[in-house]
Structure formats: structure tokens, C-alpha cells
Amino acid sequence: MVELKLQPNENRCAFTRHEHTLGLPKCCPMTGNPQWGSTVTIAYEAKKGFLEVASLRAFVDSYIGGKGDVRSMEGMLQEIAQACADILEADVILTSNLVIEPRQIMRVTCYAFPQG
């Protein structure tokens, strides 16, 4: 199981806003969606830490071929947003620009708040 990790926040300024933009791999084994050029951006104001970039990449890539009960790109994006909010203990806005077949661009935005 791939887990997200944090890099500690050194709190050297009033606050730090982060945005991670990652290219999305083809995840769906049936359609091959999303297509090349698709991106996801995860934005948050750091509290106790920042998303560690290598674990974030591995976490997103863990959806290639499907993952658990996730059956849609929207579900994948919702899970990614919520997992980030939970580990960060911060509100997260995830925006995506998805190139999908047949010949469409879909934009999905997810808002996630820490649970727990």
C-alpha cells in the first residue's frame, strides 16, 4: 500500500501556500483515460507539513489500472483530495484538467477537509 508522507513545516514565515501540479497517467484499464496532457493540482495552506513529492507521485500512480472500489475518475480525484487533507490536517482544493476520450476535456474540482 502506497502512503502519503509529509515534509515538516519549519514555520519560518507567516504561512506557506503550496500547489503541486502533476501529470496524470492513464488509469482506467478499459478506456485508457485520462489521456496524455491531463493534470491535477493540489493546493493547500501548510500547517504541520508539506506533501512529500515522491510519495505524492507514487500515491497518484497507485491508481493506474484501478484501485479498490474506485470506479471513476471523479472518485479517484475525490479520494486523492481527501487523503491529502487528512494527512495535512488542512483544507485542500484539488483541480484537474482531464483530456478524455471520446474527444473531450473535463475539469473537476474537489474540496476536502480533514476528517478525524
Secondary structure in CASP SS format (residue, H / E / C, confidence):
PFRMAT SS
TARGET T0000
AUTHOR 0000-0000-0000
METHOD secondary structure of the structure
MODEL  1
M C 1.00
V C 1.00
E C 1.00
L C 1.00
K C 1.00
L E 1.00
Q E 1.00
P E 1.00
N C 1.00
E C 1.00
N C 1.00
R C 1.00
C C 1.00
A C 1.00
F C 1.00
T C 1.00
R E 1.00
H E 1.00
E E 1.00
H E 1.00
T E 1.00
L E 1.00
G E 1.00
L C 1.00
P C 1.00
K C 1.00
C C 1.00
C C 1.00
P C 1.00
M C 1.00
T C 1.00
G C 1.00
N C 1.00
P C 1.00
Q C 1.00
W C 1.00
G C 1.00
S C 1.00
T E 1.00
V E 1.00
T E 1.00
I E 1.00
A E 1.00
Y E 1.00
E E 1.00
A C 1.00
K C 1.00
K C 1.00
G E 1.00
F E 1.00
L E 1.00
E C 1.00
V H 1.00
A H 1.00
S H 1.00
L H 1.00
R H 1.00
A H 1.00
F H 1.00
V H 1.00
D H 1.00
S C 1.00
Y C 1.00
I C 1.00
G C 1.00
G C 1.00
K E 1.00
G C 1.00
D C 1.00
V E 1.00
R C 1.00
S C 1.00
M H 1.00
E H 1.00
G H 1.00
M H 1.00
L H 1.00
Q H 1.00
E H 1.00
I H 1.00
A H 1.00
Q H 1.00
A H 1.00
C H 1.00
A H 1.00
D H 1.00
I H 1.00
L H 1.00
E C 1.00
A C 1.00
D C 1.00
V E 1.00
I E 1.00
L E 1.00
T E 1.00
S E 1.00
N E 1.00
L E 1.00
V E 1.00
I E 1.00
E C 1.00
P C 1.00
R C 1.00
Q E 1.00
I E 1.00
M E 1.00
R E 1.00
V E 1.00
T E 1.00
C E 1.00
Y E 1.00
A E 1.00
F C 1.00
P C 1.00
Q C 1.00
G C 1.00
END
